[in-house]
Amino acid sequence: MMFYEKMIMEVIMNSIDIKNFSTQADEVMNPTDRAKVECVNIGGQRIMKITVQPGWRWSEDIKPHVGTESCQATHLGVIVKGSITAVHNDGSRGTYSAGDAYAIKPGHDGWVEGDEECIAYEFAGAWGE
């Protein structure tokens, strides 16, 4: 391989970044026995895979650890399995399920709907804060 071809290959190889949540997570958090958060830093961004079990509720599982009356994080994501309901302090309410994209502003509670675990990927916000 000629020198310039090698340089082009190095540029191409540095232009694609792939990480696996299960094996290459930069951070894994288990804030409760009903929640797991796997984070990867990729492409200059933080992406989180959130898995919550039936019975999980922010106000019961996370609130005691953070000391705020409601979740103060912004969430932007896609849910790929299960359903979650969020209720905002302003009274608005929504249930998002597999295939739904969602955006939630600070000041809310949320919980798993039904008996199925929920898996979501979030692209903004800081879950559990």
C-alpha positions as CSV (number, residue, x, y, z in Angstrom):
1,M,0.0,0.0,0.0
2,M,1.3,3.4,-0.9
3,F,1.8,6.1,1.7
4,Y,-1.2,8.3,0.6
5,E,-3.5,5.2,0.5
6,K,-2.5,4.3,4.0
7,M,-3.3,7.9,5.1
8,I,-6.7,7.7,3.5
9,M,-7.4,4.4,5.2
10,E,-6.4,5.9,8.6
11,V,-8.8,8.9,8.1
12,I,-11.6,6.5,7.1
13,M,-11.0,4.3,10.1
14,N,-11.1,7.3,12.4
15,S,-14.4,8.6,10.9
16,I,-16.5,5.7,12.1
17,D,-16.9,5.1,15.9
18,I,-19.0,2.1,17.1
19,K,-19.6,1.2,20.7
20,N,-21.7,-1.6,22.2
21,F,-23.8,-0.7,25.3
22,S,-23.3,-4.1,26.8
23,T,-19.6,-4.6,26.3
24,Q,-18.1,-1.1,25.8
25,A,-20.2,1.2,28.0
26,D,-18.3,4.2,29.4
27,E,-20.5,4.2,32.5
28,V,-23.0,1.8,34.0
29,M,-25.4,2.8,36.8
30,N,-27.8,0.8,38.8
31,P,-29.6,3.4,40.8
32,T,-32.1,0.8,42.1
33,D,-32.7,-2.9,41.6
34,R,-35.4,-1.9,39.0
35,A,-33.2,0.3,36.8
36,K,-30.0,0.1,34.8
37,V,-28.5,2.9,32.8
38,E,-25.6,2.2,30.3
39,C,-23.9,5.2,28.8
40,V,-21.6,5.5,25.8
41,N,-19.7,8.6,24.7
42,I,-19.6,8.5,21.0
43,G,-19.2,11.1,18.3
44,G,-18.8,13.8,20.9
45,Q,-22.2,12.9,22.4
46,R,-23.5,10.9,25.3
47,I,-26.2,8.3,24.6
48,M,-27.9,6.3,27.3
49,K,-29.7,3.0,27.2
50,I,-32.2,2.9,30.0
51,T,-33.8,-0.3,31.2
52,V,-36.5,-0.1,33.9
53,Q,-38.5,-3.0,35.3
54,P,-42.2,-3.2,36.1
55,G,-42.9,-1.3,39.3
56,W,-40.2,1.3,38.7
57,R,-41.4,4.8,39.5
58,W,-39.2,8.0,39.6
59,S,-40.8,9.3,42.7
60,E,-40.2,6.1,44.6
61,D,-36.9,4.8,43.2
62,I,-35.0,8.0,42.4
63,K,-36.5,10.9,44.4
64,P,-35.1,9.7,47.7
65,H,-31.6,9.9,46.3
66,V,-31.8,13.3,44.6
67,G,-34.0,15.2,47.0
68,T,-36.1,17.1,44.5
69,E,-39.9,16.9,44.4
70,S,-39.9,16.0,40.7
71,C,-37.4,14.9,38.1
72,Q,-35.4,18.0,37.0
73,A,-33.8,16.4,33.9
74,T,-34.7,17.1,30.3
75,H,-35.3,13.9,28.3
76,L,-35.1,13.3,24.5
77,G,-35.3,9.8,23.4
78,V,-36.9,6.8,21.7
79,I,-38.5,3.9,23.5
80,V,-38.0,0.5,21.9
81,K,-39.7,-1.8,24.4
82,G,-42.6,-1.4,26.9
83,S,-44.5,1.7,28.0
84,I,-43.8,4.6,30.4
85,T,-46.2,7.3,31.6
86,A,-44.9,10.8,32.5
87,V,-46.9,13.4,34.4
88,H,-45.6,17.0,34.4
89,N,-46.0,19.4,37.2
90,D,-48.1,21.5,34.9
91,G,-50.6,18.7,34.7
92,S,-49.8,17.4,31.2
93,R,-49.6,13.7,30.9
94,G,-48.4,11.3,28.3
95,T,-47.7,7.6,27.8
96,Y,-45.0,6.6,25.4
97,S,-44.5,3.1,24.1
98,A,-42.3,1.1,21.8
99,G,-41.7,3.0,18.6
100,D,-42.4,6.4,20.1
101,A,-39.9,9.3,20.2
102,Y,-40.4,11.6,23.2
103,A,-39.3,15.0,24.7
104,I,-40.0,15.8,28.4
105,K,-39.1,19.0,30.2
106,P,-37.9,19.2,33.8
107,G,-40.5,18.9,36.5
108,H,-42.2,15.5,36.1
109,D,-42.7,12.1,37.5
110,G,-42.7,8.9,35.5
111,W,-43.3,5.2,35.8
112,V,-43.5,1.9,34.0
113,E,-46.9,0.9,32.7
114,G,-47.8,-2.7,32.8
115,D,-45.8,-5.9,33.4
116,E,-43.2,-5.5,30.7
117,E,-39.7,-4.1,31.2
118,C,-39.0,-0.8,29.3
119,I,-36.0,0.0,27.2
120,A,-35.3,3.5,25.9
121,Y,-32.4,5.3,24.3
122,E,-31.9,8.9,25.3
123,F,-29.9,11.5,23.4
124,A,-30.2,14.5,25.7
125,G,-30.7,15.0,29.4
126,A,-29.2,13.3,32.4
127,W,-31.4,10.5,33.6
128,G,-31.4,10.0,37.3
129,E,-30.3,13.5,38.2
